[in-house]
Amino acid sequence: MKKDLHPKNYRYVVFKDMSNGHAFLSRSTAATKETIQWEDGNEYPLIKLEISSTSHPFYTGKNVLVDTAGRIDKFKKKYAKKA
């Protein structure tokens, strides 16, 4: 393997989904100036996310049903037999 390929400045960071408030602790090299007090009592850098797996429709399945019903109705209207 090549040496010095990956960054060496990994640190623990809290990622927070701003749409639903879900937060999780992970490691990252992303830069941020904000910090947050985590559940273990330590203070970690905070990275705000607009969307994560806890709020994305693909993972939650919330918007899929509405969209599917709309597609079925659109299909029936388009190909309905005219009397």
A tleap script that builds the chain and sets N, CA, C and O, in Angstrom:
source leaprc.protein.ff14SB
mol = sequence {
  NMET LYS LYS ASP LEU HIE PRO LYS ASN TYR
  ARG TYR VAL VAL PHE LYS ASP MET SER ASN
  GLY HIE ALA PHE LEU SER ARG SER THR ALA
  ALA THR LYS GLU THR ILE GLN TRP GLU ASP
  GLY ASN GLU TYR PRO LEU ILE LYS LEU GLU
  ILE SER SER THR SER HIE PRO PHE TYR THR
  GLY LYS ASN VAL LEU VAL ASP THR ALA GLY
  ARG ILE ASP LYS PHE LYS LYS LYS TYR ALA
  LYS LYS CALA
}
set mol.1.N position { 0.825 -1.190 0.000 }
set mol.1.CA position { 0.000 0.000 0.000 }
set mol.1.C position { 0.870 1.255 0.000 }
set mol.1.O position { 2.004 1.246 0.478 }
set mol.2.N position { 0.320 2.311 -0.538 }
set mol.2.CA position { 1.034 3.583 -0.537 }
set mol.2.C position { 1.041 4.179 0.869 }
set mol.2.O position { 0.053 4.085 1.596 }
set mol.3.N position { 2.140 4.780 1.236 }
set mol.3.CA position { 2.243 5.439 2.532 }
set mol.3.C position { 1.681 6.853 2.429 }
set mol.3.O position { 1.719 7.478 1.369 }
set mol.4.N position { 1.168 7.333 3.537 }
set mol.4.CA position { 0.628 8.698 3.653 }
set mol.4.C position { -0.502 8.971 2.659 }
set mol.4.O position { -0.649 10.095 2.179 }
set mol.5.N position { -1.296 7.951 2.352 }
set mol.5.CA position { -2.414 8.107 1.428 }
set mol.5.C position { -3.636 8.698 2.142 }
set mol.5.O position { -4.354 9.525 1.580 }
set mol.6.N position { -3.856 8.270 3.364 }
set mol.6.CA position { -5.020 8.727 4.126 }
set mol.6.C position { -4.616 9.828 5.107 }
set mol.6.O position { -3.488 9.845 5.600 }
set mol.7.N position { -5.549 10.751 5.389 }
set mol.7.CA position { -5.229 11.826 6.342 }
set mol.7.C position { -5.000 11.265 7.743 }
set mol.7.O position { -5.549 10.226 8.110 }
set mol.8.N position { -4.188 11.966 8.509 }
set mol.8.CA position { -3.849 11.511 9.853 }
set mol.8.C position { -4.584 12.297 10.940 }
set mol.8.O position { -4.437 11.996 12.124 }
set mol.9.N position { -5.359 13.285 10.556 }
set mol.9.CA position { -6.006 14.144 11.553 }
set mol.9.C position { -7.470 13.753 11.836 }
set mol.9.O position { -8.318 14.629 12.004 }
set mol.10.N position { -7.763 12.465 11.887 }
set mol.10.CA position { -9.103 12.019 12.255 }
set mol.10.C position { -9.352 12.332 13.721 }
set mol.10.O position { -8.466 12.176 14.561 }
set mol.11.N position { -10.569 12.774 14.019 }
set mol.11.CA position { -10.956 13.045 15.401 }
set mol.11.C position { -12.441 12.734 15.542 }
set mol.11.O position { -13.157 12.628 14.546 }
set mol.12.N position { -12.898 12.589 16.775 }
set mol.12.CA position { -14.327 12.344 17.011 }
set mol.12.C position { -15.107 13.619 16.762 }
set mol.12.O position { -14.706 14.704 17.185 }
set mol.13.N position { -16.241 13.472 16.061 }
set mol.13.CA position { -17.088 14.594 15.672 }
set mol.13.C position { -18.537 14.163 15.843 }
set mol.13.O position { -18.875 13.005 15.597 }
set mol.14.N position { -19.394 15.088 16.263 }
set mol.14.CA position { -20.826 14.822 16.350 }
set mol.14.C position { -21.484 15.358 15.084 }
set mol.14.O position { -21.337 16.532 14.743 }
set mol.15.N position { -22.209 14.487 14.394 }
set mol.15.CA position { -23.008 14.886 13.236 }
set mol.15.C position { -24.450 15.022 13.701 }
set mol.15.O position { -24.983 14.111 14.335 }
set mol.16.N position { -25.090 16.150 13.392 }
set mol.16.CA position { -26.467 16.387 13.829 }
set mol.16.C position { -27.348 16.691 12.624 }
set mol.16.O position { -27.080 17.615 11.856 }
set mol.17.N position { -28.401 15.899 12.475 }
set mol.17.CA position { -29.390 16.113 11.418 }
set mol.17.C position { -30.310 17.247 11.872 }
set mol.17.O position { -31.034 17.098 12.856 }
set mol.18.N position { -30.286 18.363 11.170 }
set mol.18.CA position { -31.043 19.535 11.593 }
set mol.18.C position { -32.534 19.419 11.300 }
set mol.18.O position { -33.324 20.190 11.844 }
set mol.19.N position { -32.938 18.469 10.448 }
set mol.19.CA position { -34.359 18.334 10.138 }
set mol.19.C position { -35.130 17.576 11.214 }
set mol.19.O position { -36.331 17.792 11.375 }
set mol.20.N position { -34.450 16.679 11.962 }
set mol.20.CA position { -35.162 15.930 13.007 }
set mol.20.C position { -34.423 15.900 14.343 }
set mol.20.O position { -34.943 15.344 15.310 }
set mol.21.N position { -33.238 16.475 14.423 }
set mol.21.CA position { -32.512 16.568 15.677 }
set mol.21.C position { -31.687 15.348 16.039 }
set mol.21.O position { -31.039 15.341 17.085 }
set mol.22.N position { -31.689 14.318 15.208 }
set mol.22.CA position { -30.910 13.112 15.493 }
set mol.22.C position { -29.420 13.432 15.391 }
set mol.22.O position { -28.985 14.106 14.456 }
set mol.23.N position { -28.635 12.941 16.365 }
set mol.23.CA position { -27.192 13.185 16.370 }
set mol.23.C position { -26.467 11.867 16.598 }
set mol.23.O position { -26.973 10.980 17.286 }
set mol.24.N position { -25.282 11.747 16.019 }
set mol.24.CA position { -24.461 10.559 16.230 }
set mol.24.C position { -22.993 10.953 16.239 }
set mol.24.O position { -22.582 11.932 15.615 }
set mol.25.N position { -22.220 10.161 16.963 }
set mol.25.CA position { -20.791 10.405 17.128 }
set mol.25.C position { -20.025 9.506 16.169 }
set mol.25.O position { -20.262 8.299 16.111 }
set mol.26.N position { -19.109 10.100 15.420 }
set mol.26.CA position { -18.299 9.354 14.465 }
set mol.26.C position { -16.933 10.028 14.377 }
set mol.26.O position { -16.653 10.982 15.103 }
set mol.27.N position { -16.099 9.528 13.494 }
set mol.27.CA position { -14.787 10.149 13.278 }
set mol.27.C position { -14.768 10.811 11.913 }
set mol.27.O position { -15.356 10.303 10.959 }
set mol.28.N position { -14.090 11.949 11.823 }
set mol.28.CA position { -14.049 12.703 10.575 }
set mol.28.C position { -12.843 13.634 10.566 }
set mol.28.O position { -12.238 13.908 11.602 }
set mol.29.N position { -12.513 14.110 9.372 }
set mol.29.CA position { -11.481 15.130 9.222 }
set mol.29.C position { -12.098 16.478 8.857 }
set mol.29.O position { -11.373 17.453 8.657 }
set mol.30.N position { -13.427 16.544 8.768 }
set mol.30.CA position { -14.110 17.773 8.386 }
set mol.30.C position { -13.854 18.873 9.417 }
set mol.30.O position { -13.833 18.624 10.622 }
set mol.31.N position { -13.662 20.083 8.921 }
set mol.31.CA position { -13.369 21.222 9.789 }
set mol.31.C position { -14.659 21.926 10.193 }
set mol.31.O position { -15.570 22.091 9.381 }
set mol.32.N position { -14.725 22.337 11.449 }
set mol.32.CA position { -15.869 23.098 11.949 }
set mol.32.C position { -15.445 23.922 13.149 }
set mol.32.O position { -14.489 23.573 13.843 }
set mol.33.N position { -16.155 25.018 13.397 }
set mol.33.CA position { -15.844 25.877 14.535 }
set mol.33.C position { -16.811 25.661 15.696 }
set mol.33.O position { -16.535 26.075 16.822 }
set mol.34.N position { -17.952 25.009 15.420 }
set mol.34.CA position { -18.961 24.797 16.457 }
set mol.34.C position { -18.652 23.542 17.266 }
set mol.34.O position { -18.052 22.594 16.761 }
set mol.35.N position { -19.071 23.551 18.529 }
set mol.35.CA position { -18.904 22.383 19.389 }
set mol.35.C position { -20.228 22.085 20.084 }
set mol.35.O position { -21.128 22.924 20.125 }
set mol.36.N position { -20.328 20.867 20.630 }
set mol.36.CA position { -21.541 20.450 21.331 }
set mol.36.C position { -21.146 19.515 22.468 }
set mol.36.O position { -20.170 18.772 22.367 }
set mol.37.N position { -21.918 19.562 23.553 }
set mol.37.CA position { -21.712 18.657 24.678 }
set mol.37.C position { -22.405 17.343 24.344 }
set mol.37.O position { -23.610 17.330 24.092 }
set mol.38.N position { -21.665 16.238 24.337 }
set mol.38.CA position { -22.210 14.929 23.968 }
set mol.38.C position { -22.700 14.194 25.210 }
set mol.38.O position { -22.479 14.648 26.333 }
set mol.39.N position { -23.362 13.065 25.007 }
set mol.39.CA position { -23.972 12.287 26.090 }
set mol.39.C position { -22.959 11.809 27.127 }
set mol.39.O position { -23.316 11.615 28.289 }
set mol.40.N position { -21.711 11.619 26.728 }
set mol.40.CA position { -20.687 11.129 27.659 }
set mol.40.C position { -20.055 12.255 28.485 }
set mol.40.O position { -19.148 12.011 29.281 }
set mol.41.N position { -20.538 13.490 28.292 }
set mol.41.CA position { -20.035 14.628 29.051 }
set mol.41.C position { -18.897 15.372 28.390 }
set mol.41.O position { -18.530 16.455 28.848 }
set mol.42.N position { -18.326 14.829 27.329 }
set mol.42.CA position { -17.232 15.487 26.614 }
set mol.42.C position { -17.768 16.449 25.567 }
set mol.42.O position { -18.904 16.314 25.113 }
set mol.43.N position { -16.958 17.408 25.191 }
set mol.43.CA position { -17.322 18.374 24.167 }
set mol.43.C position { -16.629 17.992 22.864 }
set mol.43.O position { -15.417 17.778 22.836 }
set mol.44.N position { -17.408 17.907 21.781 }
set mol.44.CA position { -16.897 17.495 20.474 }
set mol.44.C position { -17.252 18.536 19.427 }
set mol.44.O position { -18.215 19.281 19.609 }
set mol.45.N position { -16.494 18.610 18.327 }
set mol.45.CA position { -16.874 19.477 17.208 }
set mol.45.C position { -18.221 19.030 16.640 }
set mol.45.O position { -18.529 17.838 16.630 }
set mol.46.N position { -19.017 19.979 16.172 }
set mol.46.CA position { -20.356 19.710 15.651 }
set mol.46.C position { -20.401 19.988 14.153 }
set mol.46.O position { -19.987 21.052 13.694 }
set mol.47.N position { -20.908 19.020 13.400 }
set mol.47.CA position { -21.144 19.206 11.970 }
set mol.47.C position { -22.637 19.049 11.735 }
set mol.47.O position { -23.217 18.006 12.036 }
set mol.48.N position { -23.258 20.099 11.194 }
set mol.48.CA position { -24.702 20.093 10.961 }
set mol.48.C position { -24.995 19.515 9.575 }
set mol.48.O position { -24.370 19.887 8.582 }
set mol.49.N position { -25.964 18.595 9.535 }
set mol.49.CA position { -26.383 17.965 8.290 }
set mol.49.C position { -27.797 18.404 7.952 }
set mol.49.O position { -28.618 18.580 8.852 }
set mol.50.N position { -28.094 18.582 6.682 }
set mol.50.CA position { -29.450 18.902 6.270 }
set mol.50.C position { -30.308 17.649 6.235 }
set mol.50.O position { -31.508 17.700 6.504 }
set mol.51.N position { -29.684 16.518 5.901 }
set mol.51.CA position { -30.423 15.263 5.783 }
set mol.51.C position { -29.482 14.104 6.112 }
set mol.51.O position { -28.297 14.146 5.780 }
set mol.52.N position { -30.011 13.082 6.759 }
set mol.52.CA position { -29.225 11.893 7.083 }
set mol.52.C position { -30.102 10.664 6.859 }
set mol.52.O position { -31.227 10.783 6.372 }
set mol.53.N position { -29.598 9.503 7.208 }
set mol.53.CA position { -30.375 8.285 6.987 }
set mol.53.C position { -31.629 8.238 7.854 }
set mol.53.O position { -32.555 7.490 7.541 }
set mol.54.N position { -31.686 9.017 8.938 }
set mol.54.CA position { -32.874 9.022 9.789 }
set mol.54.C position { -33.979 9.929 9.261 }
set mol.54.O position { -35.111 9.855 9.738 }
set mol.55.N position { -33.674 10.786 8.285 }
set mol.55.CA position { -34.693 11.676 7.741 }
set mol.55.C position { -34.859 11.549 6.228 }
set mol.55.O position { -35.788 12.130 5.668 }
set mol.56.N position { -33.987 10.810 5.559 }
set mol.56.CA position { -34.074 10.673 4.107 }
set mol.56.C position { -35.233 9.752 3.735 }
set mol.56.O position { -35.364 8.676 4.318 }
set mol.57.N position { -36.079 10.145 2.777 }
set mol.57.CA position { -37.238 9.330 2.402 }
set mol.57.C position { -36.884 7.919 1.931 }
set mol.57.O position { -37.675 6.996 2.127 }
set mol.58.N position { -35.737 7.733 1.328 }
set mol.58.CA position { -35.353 6.398 0.862 }
set mol.58.C position { -35.191 5.439 2.038 }
set mol.58.O position { -35.589 4.277 1.955 }
set mol.59.N position { -34.609 5.924 3.126 }
set mol.59.CA position { -34.381 5.066 4.291 }
set mol.59.C position { -35.594 4.973 5.198 }
set mol.59.O position { -35.812 3.934 5.821 }
set mol.60.N position { -36.394 6.036 5.290 }
set mol.60.CA position { -37.544 6.029 6.182 }
set mol.60.C position { -38.779 5.437 5.515 }
set mol.60.O position { -39.641 4.890 6.201 }
set mol.61.N position { -38.883 5.535 4.186 }
set mol.61.CA position { -40.030 5.001 3.464 }
set mol.61.C position { -41.289 5.840 3.593 }
set mol.61.O position { -42.367 5.377 3.221 }
set mol.62.N position { -41.189 7.043 4.101 }
set mol.62.CA position { -42.375 7.863 4.332 }
set mol.62.C position { -42.967 8.429 3.044 }
set mol.62.O position { -44.187 8.399 2.881 }
set mol.63.N position { -42.160 8.938 2.132 }
set mol.63.CA position { -42.677 9.549 0.920 }
set mol.63.C position { -42.928 8.548 -0.196 }
set mol.63.O position { -43.581 8.887 -1.183 }
set mol.64.N position { -42.434 7.343 -0.068 }
set mol.64.CA position { -42.572 6.360 -1.133 }
set mol.64.C position { -44.030 5.978 -1.345 }
set mol.64.O position { -44.472 5.853 -2.487 }
set mol.65.N position { -44.784 5.789 -0.267 }
set mol.65.CA position { -46.175 5.380 -0.390 }
set mol.65.C position { -47.020 6.456 -1.060 }
set mol.65.O position { -47.858 6.145 -1.907 }
set mol.66.N position { -46.813 7.697 -0.698 }
set mol.66.CA position { -47.548 8.798 -1.310 }
set mol.66.C position { -47.225 8.870 -2.798 }
set mol.66.O position { -48.125 9.021 -3.624 }
set mol.67.N position { -45.955 8.764 -3.135 }
set mol.67.CA position { -45.531 8.834 -4.522 }
set mol.67.C position { -46.077 7.641 -5.309 }
set mol.67.O position { -46.511 7.813 -6.448 }
set mol.68.N position { -46.067 6.449 -4.738 }
set mol.68.CA position { -46.560 5.257 -5.430 }
set mol.68.C position { -48.041 5.396 -5.730 }
set mol.68.O position { -48.488 5.090 -6.836 }
set mol.69.N position { -48.801 5.855 -4.750 }
set mol.69.CA position { -50.241 6.032 -4.967 }
set mol.69.C position { -50.486 7.052 -6.068 }
set mol.69.O position { -51.380 6.868 -6.893 }
set mol.70.N position { -49.716 8.106 -6.091 }
set mol.70.CA position { -49.872 9.121 -7.131 }
set mol.70.C position { -49.549 8.574 -8.506 }
set mol.70.O position { -50.211 8.933 -9.480 }
set mol.71.N position { -48.552 7.718 -8.610 }
set mol.71.CA position { -48.188 7.129 -9.902 }
set mol.71.C position { -49.256 6.159 -10.375 }
set mol.71.O position { -49.559 6.095 -11.567 }
set mol.72.N position { -49.824 5.408 -9.453 }
set mol.72.CA position { -50.872 4.451 -9.840 }
set mol.72.C position { -52.090 5.193 -10.353 }
set mol.72.O position { -52.649 4.822 -11.384 }
set mol.73.N position { -52.510 6.236 -9.649 }
set mol.73.CA position { -53.658 7.030 -10.102 }
set mol.73.C position { -53.386 7.680 -11.450 }
set mol.73.O position { -54.265 7.725 -12.311 }
set mol.74.N position { -52.188 8.177 -11.631 }
set mol.74.CA position { -51.823 8.808 -12.906 }
set mol.74.C position { -51.859 7.778 -14.038 }
set mol.74.O position { -52.322 8.080 -15.138 }
set mol.75.N position { -51.368 6.559 -13.769 }
set mol.75.CA position { -51.385 5.496 -14.768 }
set mol.75.C position { -52.821 5.117 -15.133 }
set mol.75.O position { -53.152 4.975 -16.310 }
set mol.76.N position { -53.661 4.957 -14.127 }
set mol.76.CA position { -55.063 4.579 -14.383 }
set mol.76.C position { -55.797 5.657 -15.171 }
set mol.76.O position { -56.596 5.352 -16.056 }
set mol.77.N position { -55.524 6.913 -14.846 }
set mol.77.CA position { -56.184 8.012 -15.550 }
set mol.77.C position { -55.709 8.051 -17.016 }
set mol.77.O position { -56.506 8.282 -17.926 }
set mol.78.N position { -54.425 7.825 -17.226 }
set mol.78.CA position { -53.865 7.922 -18.572 }
set mol.78.C position { -54.347 6.789 -19.461 }
set mol.78.O position { -54.641 7.012 -20.636 }
set mol.79.N position { -54.435 5.562 -18.917 }
set mol.79.CA position { -54.767 4.408 -19.730 }
set mol.79.C position { -56.174 3.861 -19.469 }
set mol.79.O position { -56.471 2.722 -19.832 }
set mol.80.N position { -57.025 4.647 -18.856 }
set mol.80.CA position { -58.400 4.195 -18.605 }
set mol.80.C position { -59.132 4.074 -19.956 }
set mol.80.O position { -58.947 4.873 -20.874 }
set mol.81.N position { -59.971 3.030 -20.020 }
set mol.81.CA position { -60.749 2.839 -21.247 }
set mol.81.C position { -61.823 3.912 -21.337 }
set mol.81.O position { -62.532 4.186 -20.368 }
set mol.82.N position { -61.931 4.505 -22.496 }
set mol.82.CA position { -62.923 5.548 -22.693 }
set mol.82.C position { -64.194 4.903 -23.180 }
set mol.82.O position { -64.186 4.151 -24.155 }
set mol.83.N position { -65.309 5.199 -22.491 }
set mol.83.CA position { -66.583 4.571 -22.835 }
set mol.83.C position { -67.363 5.416 -23.781 }
set mol.83.O position { -68.466 5.041 -24.179 }
savepdb mol mol.pdb
quit
